[in-house]
Amino acid sequence: MSNIVKEFKRLPFIKSWQNSYVSSEQQIFNTETEQLETRVLEDFIYVPGPSLIRFYSSDPKFLAFRNDHKYDPDWNYHLLPDKSDNENRRLAVFFVAQMMEALEIQFMIDEGYGILVEIGELARLAKTENPVYKEIFLHFSIPKAMAKRNGLVEEWGA
């Protein structure tokens, strides 16, 4: 489990409260209805699809996974018009989804196969008996806990 936690913490997440260019209104793909839905998210961490591909572009585990699963239909929702781009991002999400499943973290995908996790989900898990979840929550939320949000400006203080 500790290797999975290390791998999860290495992902190039963007913290929504630290980046004014990350909109709180997101096009979330509903895997049950296979439709995009507009949702307003409060505080979340986000990995855009292109960043995920760059992150894993030379990772031996991912490249082996990609080769083994390129014909699997899992996670193929045809969200992107470019077939190659759709395939690469889909496989990256499929790879990360297995990590999230092992950690029991609920996540969402956007219209470009980006991965979103609400901080509330991490906070919920941090309240469980497993110290791993508290470590994950603190890793992603310490700046949020130390800051007070005032519009798009953070005021640091007690």
C-alpha positions as CSV (number, residue, x, y, z in Angstrom):
1,M,0.0,0.0,0.0
2,S,2.8,2.4,0.8
3,N,4.1,2.2,-2.9
4,I,0.6,3.1,-4.1
5,V,0.5,6.1,-1.8
6,K,3.9,7.3,-3.0
7,E,2.8,6.9,-6.6
8,F,-0.5,8.8,-5.9
9,K,1.3,11.6,-4.2
10,R,3.7,11.9,-7.1
11,L,0.9,12.6,-9.6
12,P,1.1,16.2,-11.0
13,F,-2.1,17.5,-9.2
14,I,-3.1,21.1,-9.4
15,K,-4.8,22.5,-6.3
16,S,-8.0,24.4,-7.3
17,W,-7.6,26.9,-4.5
18,Q,-4.1,27.9,-5.5
19,N,-4.7,28.4,-9.2
20,S,-7.2,31.0,-10.4
21,Y,-7.2,29.6,-14.0
22,V,-8.8,26.3,-12.7
23,S,-12.5,27.0,-12.9
24,S,-14.8,25.7,-10.2
25,E,-17.3,24.8,-12.9
26,Q,-16.2,21.6,-14.6
27,Q,-17.6,19.4,-17.3
28,I,-17.7,16.0,-15.5
29,F,-18.2,12.8,-17.4
30,N,-20.9,10.6,-15.8
31,T,-19.8,7.0,-16.4
32,E,-23.3,5.7,-15.7
33,T,-25.1,7.8,-18.2
34,E,-22.1,8.3,-20.5
35,Q,-22.9,12.1,-20.7
36,L,-21.0,15.2,-19.7
37,E,-22.6,17.1,-16.8
38,T,-21.7,20.6,-15.6
39,R,-20.8,20.5,-11.9
40,V,-19.6,23.2,-9.6
41,L,-16.8,21.9,-7.4
42,E,-15.7,23.7,-4.3
43,D,-12.1,22.6,-3.5
44,F,-10.5,19.8,-5.5
45,I,-7.2,18.5,-6.9
46,Y,-6.9,18.1,-10.6
47,V,-4.6,16.5,-13.2
48,P,-5.3,17.6,-16.7
49,G,-5.3,14.8,-19.3
50,P,-2.2,16.2,-21.2
51,S,-0.3,16.5,-17.9
52,L,-1.0,12.9,-17.1
53,I,0.3,11.8,-20.5
54,R,3.5,13.8,-20.1
55,F,3.9,12.5,-16.5
56,Y,3.7,8.9,-17.7
57,S,5.4,9.2,-21.1
58,S,8.6,7.5,-20.0
59,D,7.3,5.5,-17.0
60,P,8.2,1.8,-17.6
61,K,5.2,0.5,-15.6
62,F,2.8,2.6,-17.5
63,L,4.3,1.8,-20.9
64,A,4.0,-2.0,-20.1
65,F,0.4,-1.4,-18.9
66,R,-0.4,0.6,-22.0
67,N,0.9,-2.2,-24.2
68,D,-1.0,-4.9,-22.3
69,H,-4.3,-3.0,-22.3
70,K,-4.5,-1.0,-25.5
71,Y,-7.3,-3.3,-26.8
72,D,-9.3,-3.3,-23.6
73,P,-12.6,-1.3,-23.9
74,D,-12.4,-0.1,-20.3
75,W,-12.5,3.7,-19.8
76,N,-13.0,4.3,-23.6
77,Y,-15.7,6.9,-23.7
78,H,-14.5,8.5,-27.0
79,L,-14.3,11.9,-25.4
80,L,-11.7,13.3,-27.8
81,P,-12.0,13.5,-31.6
82,D,-8.3,12.5,-32.1
83,K,-8.2,8.7,-31.9
84,S,-4.6,8.6,-30.8
85,D,-5.0,11.3,-28.1
86,N,-8.2,9.6,-26.9
87,E,-6.4,6.3,-26.6
88,N,-3.4,7.6,-24.7
89,R,-5.4,9.6,-22.2
90,R,-7.9,6.8,-21.7
91,L,-5.1,4.4,-20.9
92,A,-3.5,6.9,-18.5
93,V,-6.9,7.3,-16.7
94,F,-7.3,3.5,-16.7
95,F,-3.8,3.1,-15.1
96,V,-4.6,5.7,-12.4
97,A,-8.1,4.3,-11.8
98,Q,-6.5,1.1,-10.6
99,M,-4.4,3.0,-8.1
100,M,-7.5,5.0,-6.9
101,E,-9.5,1.8,-6.6
102,A,-6.8,0.3,-4.4
103,L,-6.8,3.4,-2.2
104,E,-10.6,3.5,-2.3
105,I,-10.6,7.1,-3.5
106,Q,-13.6,8.3,-5.5
107,F,-12.7,10.4,-8.4
108,M,-14.2,12.0,-11.5
109,I,-13.0,12.6,-15.1
110,D,-13.6,15.6,-17.2
111,E,-14.2,16.0,-20.9
112,G,-10.5,15.6,-21.7
113,Y,-9.8,12.6,-19.5
114,G,-8.5,14.8,-16.7
115,I,-8.8,13.4,-13.2
116,L,-10.5,15.3,-10.4
117,V,-10.7,14.4,-6.7
118,E,-12.7,16.6,-4.3
119,I,-10.8,17.5,-1.1
120,G,-14.0,16.5,0.8
121,E,-13.4,13.0,-0.4
122,L,-9.9,13.0,1.0
123,A,-11.1,14.6,4.3
124,R,-13.8,11.8,4.6
125,L,-11.1,9.1,4.2
126,A,-8.8,10.9,6.6
127,K,-11.4,10.4,9.4
128,T,-11.1,6.7,9.1
129,E,-8.8,4.5,11.2
130,N,-6.2,4.1,8.4
131,P,-3.3,6.6,8.9
132,V,-2.5,6.4,5.2
133,Y,-5.6,8.5,4.3
134,K,-4.6,11.2,6.8
135,E,-1.1,11.3,5.2
136,I,-2.7,11.8,1.8
137,F,-5.2,14.4,3.0
138,L,-2.4,16.4,4.7
139,H,-0.2,16.1,1.6
140,F,-2.8,17.8,-0.5
141,S,-4.6,20.2,1.9
142,I,-2.0,21.8,4.2
143,P,-1.9,25.0,2.2
144,K,-5.7,25.1,2.2
145,A,-5.8,24.6,6.0
146,M,-3.3,27.4,6.6
147,A,-5.0,29.9,4.3
148,K,-8.2,31.8,4.3
149,R,-9.7,32.2,0.9
150,N,-10.9,35.7,-0.1
151,G,-12.1,35.5,-3.7
152,L,-9.1,34.4,-5.7
153,V,-6.6,35.8,-3.2
154,E,-5.3,33.8,-0.2
155,E,-4.6,35.6,3.0
156,W,-2.1,33.7,5.2
157,G,-2.6,33.8,8.9
158,A,-3.6,31.9,12.0
